[in-house]
Amino acid sequence: MKYFNKIIPVLLSVGLFALGSCKKQLDTFPQTSLVEINTFDDLQSALRGAYDGFQSNNYYGNPAASGTASGWSALPELMGDDFIEAFESLGNWNIMSEMIYAADNTQAAALFVQPYEIISRANNVLNSLAKFENGVHANEVMQIKAQALAIRALAHFDLMRYFAPDFDRNSNSPGVPYVTIFDAQNPFGNLPSRNTVKENYDAVFKDLNDALDAYNSAGDLGDNPQRYYIDETVIHAIKARVSYYAGLWSDVITDATAALNERPVGDANDYIYTFLNPASSTSESDPPTEVYWAIPSDGTFRPGGAISGTNPAYRVTAAMSSVLQNLGGVYVNSNINRFNVAGIGGIQRTLCWKYPGIRSFKAFRAGEILLMRAEAKQRIGNSTALDDLNELRMNRGVATGSETGTALLNAILLLRRAELLGEGHRWFDIRRTSRTILRAECGTAGGSRAENCSISSSSRSWTFPIPFNEIKVNPNLTQNNGY
């Protein structure tokens, strides 16, 4: 397998290797200078820097009207079919939601750059572990190793979700360069070509399994009350998600079960509490079991500006609004979704209310994990798939059912849309299944600014372009088809 000590050269020009400095909480923005790791405190700070990278507006952040990439929070929602561009939109995400981006698109470029910046920070940590492994902090060093490996694996997997043409476990299609070595002295030494999708999966699973081994050696994080850190439960959740995309259904069940045994799904009140305004609750400092890993609020972090709140650029479609109201239960609670809110042009809007302002972003939750397990069971004919679905229904105040076969699979997928609405999943779900979008509320007559009403499975845009500047400075990178 090809591993590289150099990510794409252009990254260096945008503040590569930023390392944060906070000790106990992720409450600062990452610095933009390279920090040499000489002490154990430096090592801890470098790990914080890797975590800080997820707060970027190109990753999980999404300020309203910013047009930032927001690649793993709002963007997959506003590009899908459960949200539609509203009259309130200023057009900042229009190119993305219309899926008409090209190789010189700045948002697509940011989606490529930001994960590699995080990967660089994680590699800096991993490259510096040896000098501390046999000292008084040996167990803590192994815990840091586990977190850095998991961060590296997740960032590479998230890159693959946009830039690889398919998700088949053994695909020889081009994936993304998998970077494992940090070399600050020779950053231009290697110009990496793209690993295959299979090689990406191999490396992601290896890093995640090595992370679990490190925790098994040192012990899991004993004090993670705010869920700001990746502990053993989160690693099982990440593995379940990766296996879900790869179609490894038995592995999904194994890792989802391991995670759910530690943090099971809570009831409807827990679900609501997960998304409450931190100013009026302790939902940030004392999250419910629902929450596996949260990207913390630092007083400015906004993960849902384009799709949540009073006047978002993208509102929930009428079709999805009907789904939510038919399901009822927690999905019609005003802290989760709001209905019949008047907007520009007299449009009665349905608004997602999970991330209307400053919040932590819940990157992994029990609801997603239980639904993945239910789907995996259904796909291999496990008779307890319905039990999982009905468990979530009961815990969300939704009527249970007795579906079987295809009807059961459809019910699981429909509840997934409602449960995870506004949380950064929908476009990826369409991409890994039908690759087709039909927008009924398209055009001014439909009460929307959207104009691209139909996106077929053959569209080049289901795979993002490798940014033009990256190929310009690194001829070893190949472009995706159609660009």
Stockholm file with secondary structure:
# STOCKHOLM 1.0

chainA/1-483         MKYFNKIIPVLLSVGLFALGSCKKQLDTFPQTSLVEINTFDDLQSALRGAYDGFQSNNYYGNPAASGTASGWSALPELMGDDFIEAFESLGNWNIMSEMIYAADNTQAAALFVQPYEIISRANNVLNSLAKFENGVHANEVMQIKAQALAIRALAHFDLMRYFAPDFDRNSNSPGVPYVTIFDAQNPFGNLPSRNTVKENYDAVFKDLNDALDAYNSAGDLGDNPQRYYIDETVIHAIKARVSYYAGLWSDVITDATAALNERPVGDANDYIYTFLNPASSTSESDPPTEVYWAIPSDGTFRPGGAISGTNPAYRVTAAMSSVLQNLGGVYVNSNINRFNVAGIGGIQRTLCWKYPGIRSFKAFRAGEILLMRAEAKQRIGNSTALDDLNELRMNRGVATGSETGTALLNAILLLRRAELLGEGHRWFDIRRTSRTILRAECGTAGGSRAENCSISSSSRSWTFPIPFNEIKVNPNLTQNNGY
#=GR chainA/1-483 SS CCCBSCCCGGGGGGTTTCCCCCSSSCCSCCCSSCCCCCSHHHHHHHHHHHHHGGGSTTTTCCCTTCCCCCTTTTHHHHTSSSEEECTTCCSTTHHHHTTCCCTTCHHHHHHHHHHHHHHHHHHHHHHTCGGGTTSTTHHHHHHHHHHHHHHHHHHHHHHHHHHSSCCCTTCCSBCCCCBCCCCTTCTTSCCCCCCBHHHHHHHHHHHHHHHHHHHHHHCCCSCCTTCCSCCHHHHHHHHHHHHHHHTCHHHHHHHHHHHHHHSCCCCHHHHHHHTSCGGGSSTTTSCCTTEEEEECCCSSCCSCTTTBSSSCSEEECHHHHHHHHHHCGGGGSTTTEEEEEECGGGCEEEEECSSSSSCCEEEEEHHHHHHHHHHHHHHTTCTTHHHHHHHHHHHTTCCCCCCCHHHHHHHHHHHHHHHTTTSSCHHHHHHHTTCCEECTTCSGGGTSSCCCCEECTTCGGGSCCCCHHHHHHCTTSCCCTTC
#=GC SS_cons         CCCBSCCCGGGGGGTTTCCCCCSSSCCSCCCSSCCCCCSHHHHHHHHHHHHHGGGSTTTTCCCTTCCCCCTTTTHHHHTSSSEEECTTCCSTTHHHHTTCCCTTCHHHHHHHHHHHHHHHHHHHHHHTCGGGTTSTTHHHHHHHHHHHHHHHHHHHHHHHHHHSSCCCTTCCSBCCCCBCCCCTTCTTSCCCCCCBHHHHHHHHHHHHHHHHHHHHHHCCCSCCTTCCSCCHHHHHHHHHHHHHHHTCHHHHHHHHHHHHHHSCCCCHHHHHHHTSCGGGSSTTTSCCTTEEEEECCCSSCCSCTTTBSSSCSEEECHHHHHHHHHHCGGGGSTTTEEEEEECGGGCEEEEECSSSSSCCEEEEEHHHHHHHHHHHHHHTTCTTHHHHHHHHHHHTTCCCCCCCHHHHHHHHHHHHHHHTTTSSCHHHHHHHTTCCEECTTCSGGGTSSCCCCEECTTCGGGSCCCCHHHHHHCTTSCCCTTC
//
